[in-house]
Amino acid sequence: MVRNTKVEGGNSMKVGVIGTGNMGTIIIEALITGGAVSPSDLIVTNRTKSKADRLKHIFKEITVAGSPDEVIKQSEIIFICVKPLDIISLSKEKASLFTKEKCVISITSPIQVPWLEQLVDASCMRIIPSITNRALAGVSLFTFGKRCEEHWKEMLWEMFSKVSVPLEIDESIIRVSSDIVSCGPAFISFLTRSMITAAEKETKIDETTATMLAENMLIGLGELLKQKHFTFPTLQEKVCVKGGITGEGIAVLEQERGEMFEKLFRATHKKFADEAFHINKKFNS
């Protein structure tokens, strides 16, 4: 059952979302599906209005606003789901609308919460979601501003507990945590697709069958971990019988892996640093 989110005094609280691209849409769908927010309490807007209208076709009670100004004015909680540089521009331009009684949430790692706090009077936090939240699973990463009021912390924590495992994360490891939580599903999907392609190339299996097998293997693996039957090391031990076929495959993976993941983290952290540099320039301009 969907419960309306309440503020002090028992009045229904409005949740605004600026930007209904991939992650904005995932947040909206997850919060509604998880019963954290009622569609009637959601106000959304997007630069391309048709993207916001698509959500209203699915969830009839959502309000589609014509501009960010409308969303900010009518909402107590505002998720800003636009590109990092646009977050700075939006926060500067609409600063007077982000008043003290509101809560502003960025969903992107390069935007440090103290930057937002310098731009607006509202309580500020960062919540980095994952595509896995759409299945009411996975982790959401929280960073709170120093001025963020406790009732907002408690309310957003409870809200995201319905769709994920919320975790407060230190700024020093925000990028690598986001790599694992938010980018990880894409990385694992790429590796799995590569395995499917190689299987089709090297054997007589067809893509459809290989895909079905791989999908259900991942679902089963997730269940084993969720139910705490095994850890990663113990699972590998159970499957990898000494002198067996799995061991031969693991030996190839160990030999061919090299510094693949080390290079991956170096690349994401370099991109992160580059984005943070340009955002900082815009912030100070």
C-alpha positions in Angstrom: 0.0 0.0 0.0 1.3 3.5 -0.9 1.4 5.9 2.0 1.4 9.7 1.6 4.5 11.3 2.9 3.7 13.6 5.8 5.3 16.7 7.3 4.8 18.1 10.8 1.2 18.8 11.5 0.0 15.8 9.3 -0.2 17.7 6.0 0.7 15.9 2.8 4.2 16.7 1.7 5.2 17.4 -2.0 8.3 15.8 -3.5 9.7 17.5 -6.6 12.0 16.0 -9.2 13.8 18.3 -11.7 15.0 16.1 -14.5 13.3 12.9 -15.6 16.1 11.3 -17.5 17.3 7.8 -16.7 18.1 8.2 -13.0 15.3 10.7 -12.3 12.8 8.3 -13.7 14.3 5.3 -11.8 14.0 7.3 -8.5 10.4 8.2 -9.2 9.4 4.6 -10.3 11.2 3.1 -7.3 9.7 5.5 -4.7 6.2 4.9 -6.0 6.6 1.1 -6.4 8.2 0.8 -3.0 5.3 2.7 -1.4 7.6 5.5 -0.2 5.8 8.3 -2.0 2.3 8.6 -3.5 2.1 9.6 -7.1 -0.3 12.4 -6.1 2.6 13.9 -4.0 5.0 14.0 -6.9 5.7 17.1 -9.0 8.1 16.6 -11.9 9.6 18.6 -14.7 12.0 18.1 -17.6 13.6 20.2 -20.2 12.0 17.9 -22.8 8.4 17.9 -21.6 7.5 14.6 -23.4 9.9 12.7 -21.0 7.9 13.9 -18.0 4.6 13.3 -19.8 5.6 9.6 -20.2 5.6 9.2 -16.5 2.2 10.8 -16.2 0.9 8.2 -18.7 2.0 5.5 -16.3 1.2 7.2 -13.0 -1.8 9.4 -13.7 -1.7 11.3 -10.4 1.7 12.8 -10.9 1.8 16.5 -11.6 3.9 17.6 -14.5 5.1 21.2 -14.0 6.1 23.6 -16.8 9.3 24.8 -15.2 11.8 24.1 -12.3 10.4 27.2 -10.6 7.0 25.6 -10.2 8.6 22.4 -8.8 10.7 24.3 -6.3 7.8 26.5 -5.1 5.3 23.7 -4.7 7.7 21.0 -3.1 9.2 20.5 0.3 11.8 17.9 -1.0 13.5 18.6 -4.3 15.6 16.1 -6.1 17.9 17.7 -8.7 18.5 15.1 -11.4 20.3 17.1 -14.1 23.9 17.2 -15.3 26.5 18.2 -12.6 27.3 21.6 -14.3 23.6 22.3 -14.6 23.1 21.7 -10.9 25.4 24.6 -10.1 23.6 26.9 -12.7 20.2 25.9 -11.4 21.1 26.4 -7.7 22.6 29.8 -8.4 19.7 31.0 -10.6 16.9 29.7 -8.3 18.7 30.3 -4.9 16.0 32.5 -3.6 13.4 29.7 -4.1 15.4 27.1 -2.1 14.3 28.5 1.3 15.2 27.2 4.7 12.2 25.0 5.2 13.0 22.9 2.1 15.4 20.0 1.5 17.5 19.9 -1.7 19.0 16.6 -2.9 21.7 16.1 -5.6 22.1 12.6 -7.0 25.5 13.0 -8.7 28.9 12.3 -7.1 31.0 15.3 -8.4 28.7 17.8 -6.6 29.9 18.2 -3.0 27.2 18.9 -0.5 29.1 21.9 1.0 29.0 23.6 -2.4 25.2 23.3 -2.4 25.1 24.7 1.1 27.0 27.8 0.0 24.5 28.4 -2.8 21.1 27.8 -1.1 19.6 28.2 2.4 17.7 24.9 2.3 18.9 21.7 4.0 21.2 19.9 1.6 22.2 16.3 1.0 23.4 14.0 -1.7 21.8 10.6 -2.4 23.4 8.5 -5.1 20.9 5.9 -6.3 21.5 2.7 -8.3 19.5 1.2 -11.1 19.0 -1.8 -8.8 16.7 0.4 -6.6 14.1 0.0 -9.4 13.8 -3.6 -8.2 13.7 -2.3 -4.6 17.2 -3.6 -4.0 20.8 -2.5 -3.9 22.3 0.4 -2.0 21.7 4.2 -2.0 24.6 6.4 -0.9 23.9 9.3 1.5 26.0 12.3 2.3 24.4 15.0 4.6 25.2 18.7 4.8 26.3 20.2 8.1 23.1 22.3 8.1 20.8 19.5 7.1 18.1 19.3 9.7 17.6 16.0 11.5 14.0 15.5 10.5 15.0 15.6 6.8 17.8 13.0 7.4 15.3 10.7 9.2 12.6 11.2 6.5 14.8 10.6 3.5 16.5 7.6 5.2 13.2 6.0 5.9 12.0 6.8 2.4 15.0 5.1 0.7 14.9 2.2 3.1 11.7 1.2 1.3 13.7 0.9 -2.0 17.3 0.1 -1.0 19.8 -0.3 1.8 20.8 3.3 2.6 24.4 3.9 3.6 26.0 7.1 4.8 29.3 7.4 2.9 32.4 9.6 3.5 33.4 12.1 0.8 36.8 10.5 0.5 35.4 7.2 -0.9 32.3 8.6 -2.7 33.6 7.9 -6.2 34.7 4.3 -5.7 31.5 3.6 -3.7 29.5 5.0 -6.6 31.6 2.9 -9.1 30.5 -0.3 -7.2 26.9 0.7 -6.4 25.8 2.8 -9.3 28.1 2.0 -12.2 28.6 -1.6 -11.1 25.5 -3.0 -12.7 26.6 -1.7 -16.1 30.1 -3.1 -15.6 28.8 -6.5 -14.6 26.3 -6.4 -17.5 29.2 -5.7 -19.9 31.3 -8.6 -18.6 28.3 -10.9 -18.8 27.5 -9.9 -22.4 31.1 -10.5 -23.3 30.8 -14.0 -21.8 27.6 -14.6 -23.8 29.3 -13.4 -27.0 32.3 -15.6 -26.5 30.2 -18.6 -25.7 28.3 -18.2 -28.9 31.5 -17.7 -30.9 33.4 -20.7 -29.4 30.6 -23.2 -29.1 27.3 -24.2 -30.7 25.1 -22.4 -28.2 22.8 -19.6 -29.5 22.6 -16.1 -28.1 19.0 -16.6 -26.7 19.9 -19.7 -24.8 23.2 -18.3 -23.5 21.4 -15.1 -22.4 18.7 -17.0 -20.5 21.3 -19.1 -18.8 23.4 -16.1 -17.8 20.4 -14.1 -16.6 19.2 -16.9 -14.3 22.7 -17.6 -13.1 23.0 -13.9 -11.9 19.5 -14.0 -10.3 20.5 -17.2 -8.5 23.9 -15.8 -7.4 22.1 -12.8 -6.0 19.7 -15.0 -4.0 22.6 -17.0 -2.6 24.3 -13.8 -1.4 21.0 -12.3 -0.2 20.2 -15.4 1.8 23.7 -15.5 3.3 24.4 -19.0 2.1 27.9 -18.0 0.9 30.3 -15.1 0.8 32.2 -14.5 -2.5 35.3 -16.4 -1.4 33.3 -19.4 0.0 31.1 -19.5 -3.1 34.2 -19.7 -5.3 35.6 -22.5 -3.1 32.3 -24.5 -3.3 32.2 -24.4 -7.1 35.9 -24.6 -7.8 36.7 -28.2 -7.1 40.5 -28.8 -7.1 41.6 -30.1 -10.5 38.1 -29.5 -12.0 36.8 -27.6 -15.0 35.9 -24.4 -13.0 39.5 -24.3 -11.7 40.8 -24.3 -15.3 38.5 -21.3 -16.1 39.5 -19.4 -13.0 43.2 -19.9 -14.0 42.5 -18.2 -17.3 40.6 -15.4 -15.6 43.5 -14.8 -13.2 46.0 -14.8 -16.1 44.0 -12.5 -18.4 42.6 -10.1 -15.8 45.8 -8.2 -15.4 45.1 -4.7 -14.0 41.7 -4.4 -15.6 39.8 -3.3 -12.5 42.7 -1.1 -11.3 42.6 0.7 -14.6 38.8 0.9 -14.5 39.0 2.7 -11.1 41.8 5.0 -12.3 39.7 6.0 -15.3 36.6 6.7 -13.3 38.5 8.7 -10.7 40.2 10.7 -13.5 36.9 11.5 -15.1 35.5 12.4 -11.6 38.4 14.7 -10.9 38.0 16.4 -14.3 34.3 17.0 -13.7 34.9 18.3 -10.2 37.5 20.7 -11.6 35.1 22.2 -14.1 32.3 22.3 -11.6 34.5 24.1 -9.1 35.4 26.7 -11.8 31.7 27.2 -12.5 30.9 27.4 -8.8 33.5 30.1 -8.2 32.6 32.1 -11.4 
